[in-house]
Amino acid sequence: MDFEDFRKREEELQRQVYVADGHIVINVSYEYNVALNSCDSAEKLLHWVWHLTEKTWMTNMAMRRFIELACRENGIEMKDA
């Protein structure tokens, strides 16, 4: 993948998963909102990750961005095992 392909993929991902009005908005197949305060701890975030993995429309890249945004917005530190 060259830089231009990478840039386009990142721009698309930013349009698909973003923060608005106190929610993480996931818009892959349709708009799905997750309240930031419902994923404001590692335990709550894990629950949402588990839930979202069951969605047929969820992609690995959208999931990764969801996790990154939830951690950043809620001050959750991701630690290496």
C-alpha positions in Angstrom: 0.0 0.0 0.0 1.5 3.3 -1.0 1.1 6.6 0.9 -1.9 7.8 -1.2 -3.8 4.6 -0.6 -3.0 4.9 3.2 -4.2 8.5 3.3 -7.5 7.7 1.5 -8.1 4.7 3.8 -7.5 6.9 6.9 -9.8 9.7 5.6 -12.6 7.1 5.0 -12.1 5.7 8.4 -12.3 9.2 10.0 -15.7 9.7 8.2 -16.9 6.3 9.4 -15.9 6.5 13.1 -15.9 9.8 14.9 -16.9 11.7 18.0 -20.0 13.9 18.0 -22.3 15.2 20.7 -21.0 13.0 23.5 -21.1 9.8 21.3 -18.8 7.7 19.2 -20.6 7.5 15.9 -19.9 4.4 13.8 -21.2 4.8 10.3 -20.1 1.8 8.3 -23.4 0.4 6.9 -25.7 2.8 8.9 -25.3 5.2 11.8 -24.7 3.5 15.2 -24.1 5.7 18.2 -22.3 4.7 21.4 -22.4 7.2 24.3 -19.0 8.1 25.6 -20.0 7.6 29.2 -21.1 4.0 28.4 -17.5 3.1 27.6 -15.6 5.3 30.1 -13.7 2.4 31.8 -11.7 -0.5 30.5 -14.5 -2.9 31.7 -17.3 -1.0 29.9 -15.1 -0.6 26.8 -14.5 -4.3 26.7 -18.3 -4.9 26.9 -18.8 -2.7 23.8 -16.0 -4.3 21.9 -17.6 -7.7 22.6 -21.0 -6.4 21.5 -19.7 -4.7 18.4 -17.8 -7.9 17.3 -21.2 -9.5 16.8 -22.2 -6.9 14.2 -21.8 -8.2 10.6 -21.0 -4.7 9.4 -18.2 -4.0 11.8 -14.7 -4.1 10.3 -11.4 -4.6 12.1 -10.2 -1.0 11.2 -13.5 0.6 12.4 -13.2 -1.4 15.7 -9.6 -0.3 16.1 -10.6 3.4 15.6 -13.6 2.9 18.0 -11.2 1.6 20.7 -8.7 4.4 20.1 -11.4 7.1 20.3 -13.0 5.6 23.4 -9.6 5.5 25.1 -8.6 9.0 24.1 -11.9 10.7 24.9 -12.3 8.9 28.3 -8.6 9.0 29.4 -8.3 5.2 29.4 -4.6 4.1 29.2 -3.9 1.1 27.1 -1.1 -0.9 28.7 1.0 -3.7 27.3 0.5 -7.0 29.0 
